[in-house]
Every structure is written in structure tokens, then in C-alpha cells.
């Protein structure tokens, strides 16, 4: 075995996603997922590996992945081989981009504004396991309900819609005012208006209108940067404006990650770097066109 396998808690060398346990000679296998997606065939294979090489138990992680605990060092190679044969890759640990989490999105959720799994898969292909100054977490959530906790991750992608009111279809029932969670809708001179400083871009006024007097004027994404939980929680900063194309979204995420890799200090989370440099400076540099 390599020296790191018997060291001080670091992953065994050349075995990504393998975490030394407190019990000497045992590891946990951390498995790769995108938005918590596994096929039923993969789940059966994972369960089989846990039976043969672990203790027949699986741990569902907070990042929608799976860990198989209590695998002896001698079982790493055959266990990983069986998992790979089933199309299950290993996860990431250490100072790297971790699993990309996502809510179900528009595919099945009636609140979902966009297909979260498609965006999560693209971000996973581009960034998963890339080295960084410290661990780096990405979440994709389909609407401002924020089920995937975009504001608690280093990068958070959130679906958003800008509503528009059509007075000709409105019967003045007031459902839009009642459905707005932040009281952003009011009536001025007989017309319903939205306060842009309060609006969450959630679309509740649209889905809650029985006459379809509220419609989607624009649809896109809101990007959050620098969120983290842990011992000293920090909610993410929002980059102003609605991002209306996926290519613009991917460009901004790439710029944010590149800026962090260039300016972050070892073991400094993205949000702490933002606090050190200044939010306005970081946002200006990320959004600046060359």
C-alpha cells in the first residue's frame, strides 16, 4: 500500500473518492452522482458491492451521493472495478470541485422553471473534480423555493422568471397579491404592478392567476456566489441581473471558478476570498468582458 493509505486521513493515492476511516485499515468509497441520479441497475450494483466488500450498508450523503463504508484496503481495487463496470464512477474529495447537486426541476416539479438535470450535467462535465484552493460546491435549483440550497454553495444556479401583467385578461380577483410570498405586487391607478426590488422572480403570481393575466416576460437564471455552511456559515452573494441564456450562465460560472483558482488562498473557501477582496471587486472582475 502507498504511504498515504496509512497516513493522517488523506485519501489513498491514485484512488479518487476513497476516504480513510477512523478504523485502521478501512475506507469509505464516495461515489459520483449528478443531481442525485442513479439508475435502478446502478443501485443494485452498488448494493452488491456494499454486501461483498463493506458491511451491507449505504450512506446517503448531504450532496446527493452515496458512500460505502467499512471497505478494507484490500477491497478497494475490486470494489471500484465492479462499480466502474456498472457505470458508477468515484466521487471527489480534498481541494476539488465536489458533486453537483440539483432539485428535480421542470421535468417533474410543477414549480420548476428549467431542466435542472441538464444544467447540472453540463456543469459536472466541465468542473467536477477540478483542483481548487479548497473544496468547491455547486448546486442547481429550479426556482426561488431554493430546494437545492443554491445560496449555501460556492456556486448556486437558480431558475427565475420576470412576470408581466395583462390588464385585459384580469378580473381583479387579487389572487396575485395573495400568492406573492414577499408582497411585491400592488395596485396603482387601477393597474397591478411589481416592485422589482422585492420580487423574487419566482413566478407564483403567474401560476396563481386563474385568468392567466400574468405571463412570463423573460425567463432565465440567477447566479449566486460564495455560499458556505460548516462552522462559520455564509450565505451567497447574488450577481445582479437575469441571465437569459445557458451559454451566458456557463461563461459566468467558468469566470467565477477561474477567478477563485487564481486568487483563492490554500484552504480558503470562495466566500472567504470574496470577503477578503471585496464583493464589488470580485463581481466586477467575474462579469468583465475581455
N, C-alpha and C positions, 0 to 999 in steps of 0.2 A: 504494500500500500504506500501511497505517496505520503510525504511528511504532513501535508495539510489535513489528511484524514485523521490524524491523531493530535491535531493542534488545539487551538483555543476556540473552537466553534465556527470556524470558517468552512465553507463548502468544500467537499473533496475536489481536488484538482481535476479539471477537464470533465467534470460531471455537473453541468448546469442544473439548477433546481434541486440539488441534494444538500440537505441541511443536517449537520451533526446534532444529535440529541444529547441531552444531559447524561443518558445512559451510555457508557463507553462501548464503542463498537457498533452502535446503531445510528441510522439516519432516517430522516423523513424525506420522502420523494414528493417534491412540489410539481404539480402537473400544469401544463399550459392550457388555457382556455381563452376564448374571446367572447366577452359578454356572457359568461357562464354557460356557453353552449357545448353540450356533448351529445353525441348520438346514443341511442339505446345500445347499439353494438359496442361502442366505446365504453359505456358504463359497465357492461358485462365483462369486458376485458379488464377494466380497472379493478372490479370486484374480484376477479380471478387472481390478479397479481397480488392484491391485498391478502387473499387467502393463502397463496403459496409462499409469499416472501415476507409478509407482515404478520399481523395478528387478526386478520379478517375484519378490520375496521377502517373506515374512511373518515377524514376530517374535511368538512366543507369550510373553506376559508372565507374571510370577510371580503376578499376580492373575487368572489365567484369561481374560485378554482377548487381543486381537490388536492389533499395531501394524504399520502400513505405513510403512516408512522411505523416505527419499530422494524425497519428493514435492516438486517445485518449487512456489514460492509461486503461480505461475500455475495450478497444477493443483489447488489446494485446493478452489475452488468446484465445478468439475465432478466431482471425485472424491467430495466429500461428497454432492453431488446424486445420484450413482449409488448410493452406499451407502444413502442415505435411501430411494430408490426400492425398494431390496431389503429394506427393513425393518431396516437396520443403523444405529443411532444412534451419535453420537460419545461418547467417554468423558469423563472429568473429570481435571483437573489442578489444581495450586495448592491453596490452603486450602479444600478442599471434601471432601465425602464421596465416596470412590472406589468402584470396582466392589465389589459384594457377592459374595464368593466362597462356594462351597459344595461339599461332597462329594456323591456320588450319592444318599446317603440310602436310606431304606427302599424306594424304587422298585425298586432293583436290588441293593443291598448286603445281604447276609444279616446283617450286624451293625447295620444302620441301625435306629434306634429311631423315627424320624419322617420325614416327607416334607420333606427339606431344601429342595428347589427351591421349594416353595410358600411356606415361611417367607422364603427369600431374595428371592423375587419381591415379597412384601409389604413387606419392609424396603427393597428397591430403590425401589418406588413412593413410599414415604414420605420417604426420606432421600437417595437418590442425587443428587449434585451440589449438595446444600445447602451454603451457605457455613459455614465454621467457623474458629476461630482458626488452625488448621493442618490439614494433611491428616488425614483420619479414615477408618479402615478397619474394615470389618465382615466377619466370617466366620461361616458356619453349618456346624456339623459334626454328623453324625448320631449319634455315640456317643462315649464317652470314649477310643476309639482316636485321636481328635483329628486325623484326616487333613487336615482343612481348617485346622488350627492356630488354633483359637479362642483359645488362650492367648497368641498373638502378635499379636493385633489389638486395636484400641481397644475394639471390642465383639465378644465371642465368644459365640455361642449353641451350646450342646452338648446333645444328647439324653441323657436319663438315666432309669433305672428303679430303683425300690425293690423288692428281692426279698422274697419271703415263702416260708417252708418249711412243707410239709405232711408231718408225720411218718407219716401213714397210707400215703402212697404211696412212702415212702423204703425202699430195701433196704440202706441203709448201705454203698453201694459206695465212697463217698469221692470221687466224681468232682467234686463241687462244690468240695471243698478243693483238689484238684489244678488245677482250672480257674481259680481265683481268682488274678489276677495280683499281688495285694498281700497275700495270706494273711489276708484279713479274715474268713474262715469258720473256725469251730472247733466243738468239741463240748463241751457242758456238761451233765452229768447225763443223758446219752443223747440229747440233742437238739442239732441243728445251729443255731448262732446266728451272726449277722453283727455285727461290730464297726462301728458307724456312723461312728466316727472314721477308720477305714481304708477303708471301702467306697467304691469309685469310681463306683458306680451304673451299672456297665457292662452288667450282665445276663449275664455269662459263666456264672455259676452256673445261670441259667435255661436257656440254650441248651445247656449242657454236661451237664445232668442226663438220663440215659437213661430215667428213670421219671417225668419231669415232676413231681417232688416240689417243685421250685422254680417259683414262678409270679410274675407281675408284680402287686405290691400297689398300686403307684402309678407313673404314667408322666408325664414332663414334660420340663422343660428346666433346665439350669444356666446362669447368666449370668456371664460374665467381663468385666471392665472394665479398661482401661488398659494392655493389652499393646502392645509395640512392638519391632521389631528395629532394624536400622540400626547406627549407630556405637556406641550405648550401649543394648544390649538390656534389656528389662524384661518379665518375664512378668506376665500379667494377674492382678488380684485377683478372687477368687470372691465373688459375693454369696451369702450363706448361704441355704440352703433350696431346696426343689424348687419350681419354677414349674410349676403344673399346667394352665394354660390359655394359649392363644396370645394372648388379649386381655391377660392379665396380663403376658405377655412383651413385647408391643408397647408397653404402657404404660411398663414399666421402661426399655426401650431409648429411648423418647421422653424420659423424665425424665433419663436419663443424658446424652443428646445435648444437651438443653436446658441442663442444668447446666454442661456443658463450654462451650457457646457463651456462657453468661453469665459464667463465672468464669475461663475459659482466657485466657491472655495471647497476644498475637500470636506465632506460630511456636513455641508451647508445646504439645507433644503431651499428649493426655489423661492418660497415665500420669504425666508430669512434673507436671501440675497436681495429680493425686492425691497425689503425694509432697510437694508444697509445702503443700497444705491439710491433708492427713492422711486416710488411708484410712477411718477410722471416721466422720469428719465427712462425707466425700463419700457413703459408703454410706447413712448416716443421712438425709441430705438427699434422695438419689435415691429411697429407699424410703418416705419420709414421705408420708402421706396428708394432703391439704389439709383 
